[in-house]
């Protein structure tokens, strides 16, 4: 081998060595970059797990085949508290929580097929306790497809109970306020007639004129009658407030109306009224507690009689309107002012204050409550100095 050949071979070896060195350096650089990338990925994964574990919400990530691939500490604690399996990765949430409802399955199906977040509220029975959760399902889109659904579950049980306690406290305050108002108003209603009776009794002790005696005795009798009506009204209102069970049976409205009118014949005659009845034929029956509904109709009739001057007109009509039987009681009395009309069904608001008559202020509230307990409603139209019309709508009997 001559010198030229050796030089050429040496050059080739030198070049090859340089290339191998370059390759080695490049490989070392790539390995270093890979190690850096792996370290960064490991750091990111650790940070992700640390962040997820620090959250108070329970989090799990599920694939389209209903397999859990990631959870956080809170979720794992829930699994332990619920007393189910501890190894959740690779398993379906429906295997882990067999008590999940069909609604939850449908929500996951929608999340994977529609790709839209779903927020829901769920109640889970765990032993004797109920757990309330607010759940949000977030679809993760990859290449146009839902690759994962991230489920974030927040325990709102304490918030629910706090809300319930706050609501109960509000109800208690409302009840207390209503009771205070009731006692105040009732005391006032009792106080007025008792004051009149007391005054009349005092005068009776000092009067000798028989006519004045009779006048004072008549005044006392009227106040006693008022107190009796007030006591009956209070007892009825108390029964209705306690939501006593109505004894409902098949009732024919026309018969009930006729009976109510007959029961007030003496009052009609005393006030100089002749009732005008126009009862629709073949009305379908309703389901009603006849005693209470009779009381409501009679109360409206008494109002019409009381507030209609002698010689005025009192009409009572029945009709069928779609699915309701309607009882209409109208008068040509002194009417109700526009200012008073919105308040006539309030307890102790006496329509007669505007009408210049004396009353307990419980009749119309009782009527309204009786009608509503029959799933009905009551409407009123009135024009001062022209009259009023009350309409009771009651649903016809089903079947």
Beta strands, then each sheet from edge to edge (+ up, - down):
strand 1: 58-63
strand 2: 68-71
strand 3: 118-126
strand 4: 129-142
strand 5: 145-155
strand 6: 249-251
strand 7: 276-279
strand 8: 286-288
strand 9: 314-321
strand 10: 324-331
strand 11: 377-383
strand 12: 387-395
sheet 1: 2+ 1- 5+ 4- 3+
sheet 2: 6+ 8-
sheet 3: 7+ 9+ 10- 12+ 11-
end
